[in-house]
């Protein structure tokens, strides 16, 4: 048995949840916050048999697409902020960060 942890952007979470349920995966959804862009994301915990891991990864890949987004840069620390004019920067967001972990024991009470 494996535990899949998938961190996805909030924009993809509803679509991914529906797809996982459609493919008979049991999913626990947790709200989380990213450290780099300080934006909301969702962490999915998926417990599944070893033989279904590749299918789960394919469902995640099909439903979590990366996209370009304009972000305002953070003002510089120190120095004169009066002359600082932030120009939006295009960054890639979305997709999924996925961890597949072995499960030593599983109990359902």
C-alpha positions as CSV (number, residue, x, y, z in Angstrom):
1,X,0.0,0.0,0.0
2,X,1.1,3.6,-0.7
3,X,0.2,7.0,0.5
4,X,0.2,9.7,-2.2
5,X,0.6,13.3,-1.1
6,X,-0.3,15.7,-3.9
7,X,0.1,19.5,-3.4
8,X,-1.9,21.3,-6.1
9,X,-3.0,24.9,-6.8
10,X,-6.5,25.7,-5.5
11,X,-7.7,26.3,-9.1
12,X,-7.2,22.7,-9.8
13,X,-8.5,21.2,-6.6
14,X,-12.2,20.7,-7.4
15,X,-11.4,19.2,-10.8
16,X,-8.9,16.8,-9.3
17,X,-11.2,15.8,-6.5
18,X,-14.0,15.0,-9.0
19,X,-11.6,13.0,-11.2
20,X,-10.2,11.0,-8.2
21,X,-13.8,10.1,-7.1
22,X,-14.7,9.2,-10.7
23,X,-11.7,6.7,-10.7
24,X,-12.7,5.2,-7.3
25,X,-9.9,6.7,-5.2
26,X,-10.5,7.7,-1.6
27,X,-9.2,11.1,-1.0
28,X,-8.7,13.4,2.0
29,X,-8.4,17.1,1.0
30,X,-6.5,19.6,3.2
31,X,-6.2,23.3,2.8
32,X,-2.6,24.5,2.8
33,X,-0.5,27.5,1.9
34,X,2.5,27.6,-0.4
35,X,5.7,29.2,0.9
36,X,7.1,30.6,-2.3
37,X,4.2,32.6,-3.7
38,X,2.3,32.7,-0.4
39,X,-0.8,31.5,-2.2
40,X,-3.5,29.0,-1.3
41,X,-3.1,25.4,-2.4
42,X,-4.7,22.1,-1.6
43,X,-2.9,19.0,-0.3
44,X,-4.6,15.6,-1.2
45,X,-3.9,12.5,0.8
46,X,-4.6,9.4,-1.2
47,X,-4.2,5.9,0.1
48,X,-4.1,3.2,-2.6
49,X,-2.8,-0.3,-3.5
50,X,0.6,-0.4,-5.1
51,X,-0.9,-1.5,-8.5
52,X,-3.1,1.6,-8.6
53,X,-0.3,4.2,-8.0
54,X,0.4,4.8,-11.7
55,X,-3.3,5.4,-12.4
56,X,-3.5,7.9,-9.5
57,X,-0.5,9.7,-10.8
58,X,-2.0,9.9,-14.3
59,X,-5.2,11.3,-13.0
60,X,-3.3,14.0,-11.1
61,X,-1.2,14.8,-14.1
62,X,-4.3,15.1,-16.4
63,X,-6.1,17.5,-14.0
64,X,-3.3,19.7,-12.6
65,X,-1.9,21.9,-15.4
66,X,0.8,24.5,-14.9
67,X,0.1,28.0,-16.2
68,X,1.7,31.4,-16.4
69,X,0.6,34.1,-14.0
70,X,1.6,37.7,-13.4
71,X,2.9,38.4,-9.8
72,X,3.9,41.7,-8.2
73,X,7.5,41.3,-6.8
74,X,8.1,42.0,-3.2
75,X,9.6,45.4,-2.4
76,X,13.4,45.4,-1.6
77,X,14.5,45.2,2.0
78,X,16.6,48.1,3.1
79,X,17.4,50.8,0.8
80,X,15.1,53.5,-0.6
81,X,11.6,52.0,-1.3
82,X,10.4,55.4,-2.5
83,X,12.0,54.9,-5.9
84,X,11.0,51.3,-6.2
85,X,8.4,50.6,-8.9
86,X,7.2,47.0,-8.9
87,X,6.7,45.6,-12.4
88,X,4.7,42.4,-12.6
89,X,6.8,39.3,-13.3
90,X,5.4,36.3,-15.1
91,X,5.9,33.1,-13.1
92,X,4.8,29.5,-13.7
93,X,2.2,28.3,-11.2
94,X,0.0,25.2,-10.9
95,X,0.9,21.6,-11.8
96,X,1.3,19.3,-8.8
97,X,4.1,18.3,-6.4
98,X,3.6,14.7,-5.6
99,X,5.2,12.4,-3.0
100,X,4.6,8.6,-3.0
101,X,5.3,7.0,0.4
102,X,5.2,3.4,1.6
103,X,2.6,2.5,4.1
104,X,3.7,0.0,6.7
105,X,0.3,-0.4,8.3
106,X,-3.3,0.7,7.5
107,X,-6.1,0.6,10.0
108,X,-9.8,1.6,9.5
109,X,-11.8,1.7,12.7
